[in-house]
Amino acid sequence: MPAEHPVQAQTPPVESPSAPTRRTFIATTTAVGGAAVVGDLVAGSPALAAEEAGAVEAPPGSRVSLTVNGVRRTVTIDNRTSLLDLLREHLDLTGSKKGCNAGACGACTVLVDGRRVNSCLTLAVRLEGAEVTTIEGLAKGDRLHPLQQAFIDQDAFQCGFCTPGQIVSGVGCIQEGHTGSPEEIREWMSGNLCRCGCYLKIERAVEQAAGRKG
């Protein structure tokens, strides 16, 4: 039987304290860098302070005066406020509807100085001194506007969401003199969409209000 030789335990080499390993170098630099970041957050760096100041700065605003349904109104608003948002959110006139909010459906149609506009695309700050008429301003007390009455007579609505814009646009169409024929009415009312498909009855209502149909 061969003789067994005792196995001697080998002591691992001791690293020199003057030569840090890669692991200790990374750990040390990470700790120092983290401490520096925390220090900046606690003390508040100039860049961070400037960024925070910009974040809380109020957006630019302007004071605008305009006449809405015969009443002079003066408000201070964000320069980005649309006429539609001014009417609905600042003046509590919610008859004008926010449909597409992109000028494609006509549900927000109002009259500005007698002309039809999509109020969702119109900046309110550009209307200093203007006269605005909404669906709420068409009736005279308890007496409906002739086109409002015609919509009732002709049953020219179903869900009613587009109706305010349709009526205001129809009033503008009549005032502009574009009611010479059913085809002309359809052409000049084409910017107002009706999801329920009441176009024929809407056309008849405009004809009635224009005096061409009883």
C-alpha positions as CSV (number, residue, x, y, z in Angstrom):
1,M,0.0,0.0,0.0
2,P,1.4,3.4,-0.9
3,A,2.2,5.8,1.9
4,E,-0.3,8.7,2.3
5,H,1.3,12.1,2.2
6,P,-0.3,14.7,4.4
7,V,-2.0,17.6,2.5
8,Q,-0.8,21.0,3.7
9,A,-3.2,23.9,3.8
10,Q,-2.2,26.7,1.6
11,T,-2.6,30.3,2.9
12,P,-4.0,32.6,0.2
13,P,-1.8,35.5,-0.6
14,V,-2.4,38.7,1.3
15,E,-3.3,41.6,-0.9
16,S,-1.2,44.7,-0.3
17,P,-3.2,47.5,1.3
18,S,-1.5,49.9,-1.0
19,A,-2.9,48.3,-4.1
20,P,-6.8,48.2,-4.0
21,T,-8.5,45.6,-6.1
22,R,-10.9,46.4,-8.9
23,R,-13.9,45.5,-6.7
24,T,-12.9,47.8,-3.9
25,F,-12.1,50.6,-6.4
26,I,-15.6,50.4,-7.9
27,A,-17.3,50.2,-4.5
28,T,-15.4,53.2,-3.2
29,T,-16.1,55.4,-6.3
30,T,-19.8,54.4,-6.2
31,A,-20.1,55.4,-2.6
32,V,-18.3,58.7,-3.2
33,G,-20.5,59.5,-6.2
34,G,-23.7,58.6,-4.4
35,A,-22.7,60.8,-1.5
36,A,-22.0,63.7,-3.9
37,V,-25.4,63.3,-5.5
38,V,-27.2,63.2,-2.1
39,G,-25.2,66.2,-1.1
40,D,-26.4,68.2,-4.1
41,L,-30.0,67.2,-3.5
42,V,-29.8,68.2,0.1
43,A,-28.0,71.5,-0.5
44,G,-29.9,72.2,-3.7
45,S,-27.9,72.7,-6.9
46,P,-28.4,75.9,-8.9
47,A,-29.6,73.9,-12.0
48,L,-32.2,72.0,-9.9
49,A,-33.4,75.2,-8.2
50,A,-33.8,76.9,-11.6
51,E,-35.7,73.9,-13.0
52,E,-38.1,73.9,-10.0
53,A,-38.6,77.6,-10.3
54,G,-39.6,77.2,-14.0
55,A,-42.0,74.4,-13.2
56,V,-44.0,76.5,-10.8
57,E,-44.0,79.6,-12.9
58,A,-47.6,80.5,-14.0
59,P,-48.3,80.4,-17.7
60,P,-48.7,83.7,-19.5
61,G,-52.1,85.2,-19.2
62,S,-54.0,88.2,-20.6
63,R,-57.1,90.3,-19.7
64,V,-59.8,90.3,-22.4
65,S,-63.1,92.1,-22.6
66,L,-65.8,90.9,-25.0
67,T,-69.6,91.0,-25.2
68,V,-71.3,87.6,-24.9
69,N,-75.0,87.4,-25.6
70,G,-75.3,91.1,-25.0
71,V,-73.5,91.2,-21.7
72,R,-70.0,92.7,-21.4
73,R,-67.6,90.2,-19.8
74,T,-64.0,90.9,-18.7
75,V,-61.8,87.9,-17.7
76,T,-58.1,87.1,-17.2
77,I,-57.2,83.9,-18.9
78,D,-54.3,81.7,-20.0
79,N,-53.2,82.9,-23.4
80,R,-53.8,79.3,-24.7
81,T,-57.5,79.3,-23.7
82,S,-59.9,78.6,-26.6
83,L,-63.2,80.5,-27.0
84,L,-65.0,77.2,-26.3
85,D,-63.2,76.7,-23.0
86,L,-63.7,80.4,-22.0
87,L,-67.5,79.9,-22.6
88,R,-67.8,76.6,-20.9
89,E,-65.3,76.8,-18.0
90,H,-65.1,80.5,-17.2
91,L,-68.6,81.8,-18.1
92,D,-70.6,78.7,-17.4
93,L,-72.2,78.7,-20.9
94,T,-72.2,75.0,-21.7
95,G,-74.6,75.0,-24.6
96,S,-71.7,75.0,-27.1
97,K,-70.5,71.4,-27.1
98,K,-66.9,70.1,-27.2
99,G,-67.2,67.3,-29.8
100,C,-64.0,66.7,-31.7
101,N,-62.1,69.7,-30.3
102,A,-60.4,69.9,-33.7
103,G,-62.8,72.0,-35.8
104,A,-64.2,69.0,-37.7
105,C,-67.7,68.4,-36.3
106,G,-69.2,71.9,-35.8
107,A,-70.8,71.1,-32.4
108,C,-69.0,74.2,-30.9
109,T,-70.2,76.7,-33.5
110,V,-70.9,80.2,-32.3
111,L,-71.2,83.6,-33.9
112,V,-68.4,86.1,-33.6
113,D,-69.4,89.6,-34.9
114,G,-72.2,87.8,-36.8
115,R,-70.0,85.2,-38.5
116,R,-69.8,81.5,-37.8
117,V,-66.7,80.2,-36.2
118,N,-65.5,76.9,-34.6
119,S,-65.0,78.1,-31.0
120,C,-62.6,75.2,-30.2
121,L,-60.1,76.6,-32.8
122,T,-60.5,80.3,-31.8
123,L,-58.1,81.8,-29.2
124,A,-60.1,83.9,-26.8
125,V,-57.4,86.5,-26.3
126,R,-57.8,87.5,-30.0
127,L,-61.4,88.5,-29.4
128,E,-60.9,91.8,-27.6
129,G,-64.0,93.9,-28.1
130,A,-65.8,91.2,-30.2
131,E,-69.5,90.3,-29.9
132,V,-70.1,86.6,-29.4
133,T,-73.5,84.9,-29.7
134,T,-74.0,81.4,-28.4
135,I,-77.1,79.1,-28.4
136,E,-78.1,80.6,-25.0
137,G,-78.3,84.1,-26.6
138,L,-80.7,83.3,-29.5
139,A,-84.0,83.3,-27.6
140,K,-85.7,86.5,-26.5
141,G,-86.9,85.7,-23.0
142,D,-89.4,82.9,-23.3
143,R,-89.7,83.4,-27.1
144,L,-87.6,81.0,-29.1
145,H,-85.6,82.1,-32.1
146,P,-87.5,81.1,-35.3
147,L,-84.9,78.4,-36.1
148,Q,-85.1,76.9,-32.6
149,Q,-88.9,76.7,-33.1
150,A,-88.4,75.2,-36.6
151,F,-86.2,72.5,-35.1
152,I,-89.0,71.5,-32.8
153,D,-91.6,71.7,-35.6
154,Q,-89.5,69.6,-38.0
155,D,-88.3,67.2,-35.2
156,A,-84.8,68.0,-36.4
157,F,-82.8,66.3,-33.6
158,Q,-82.4,63.0,-31.8
159,C,-79.6,62.8,-29.3
160,G,-79.3,66.6,-29.3
161,F,-75.6,66.8,-28.9
162,C,-74.9,68.5,-32.2
163,T,-78.1,70.6,-32.0
164,P,-76.7,73.8,-30.5
165,G,-74.0,74.0,-33.2
166,Q,-76.5,73.1,-35.9
167,I,-78.9,75.8,-34.8
168,V,-76.2,78.5,-34.5
169,S,-74.7,77.5,-37.8
170,G,-78.2,77.6,-39.4
171,V,-78.8,81.1,-38.1
172,G,-75.5,82.2,-39.7
173,C,-76.5,80.4,-42.9
174,I,-79.8,82.4,-43.0
175,Q,-78.0,85.7,-42.2
176,E,-75.5,85.1,-45.0
177,G,-78.3,84.5,-47.5
178,H,-77.3,80.9,-48.3
179,T,-80.8,79.5,-48.3
180,G,-81.8,79.7,-52.0
181,S,-82.3,76.0,-52.4
182,P,-82.0,72.8,-50.5
183,E,-78.7,72.1,-52.2
184,E,-77.3,75.4,-51.2
185,I,-78.4,74.9,-47.5
186,R,-76.8,71.5,-47.5
187,E,-73.6,72.9,-48.9
188,W,-73.3,75.8,-46.4
189,M,-74.3,73.5,-43.5
190,S,-71.9,70.8,-44.4
191,G,-69.4,71.8,-41.7
192,N,-71.9,70.6,-39.0
193,L,-72.0,66.8,-38.5
194,C,-75.0,64.9,-37.1
195,R,-74.2,61.4,-35.9
196,C,-77.9,60.6,-35.8
197,G,-78.3,61.4,-39.5
198,C,-81.1,64.1,-39.2
199,Y,-79.8,66.1,-42.2
200,L,-83.1,66.2,-44.1
201,K,-85.0,67.5,-41.1
202,I,-82.3,70.0,-40.3
203,E,-82.5,71.2,-43.9
204,R,-86.2,71.6,-43.6
205,A,-85.9,73.5,-40.4
206,V,-83.5,76.0,-42.0
207,E,-85.9,76.3,-44.9
208,Q,-88.8,77.0,-42.5
209,A,-86.9,79.6,-40.5
210,A,-85.7,81.3,-43.7
211,G,-89.4,81.7,-44.8
212,R,-89.3,79.2,-47.6
213,K,-91.3,76.5,-45.9
214,G,-94.2,76.8,-43.5
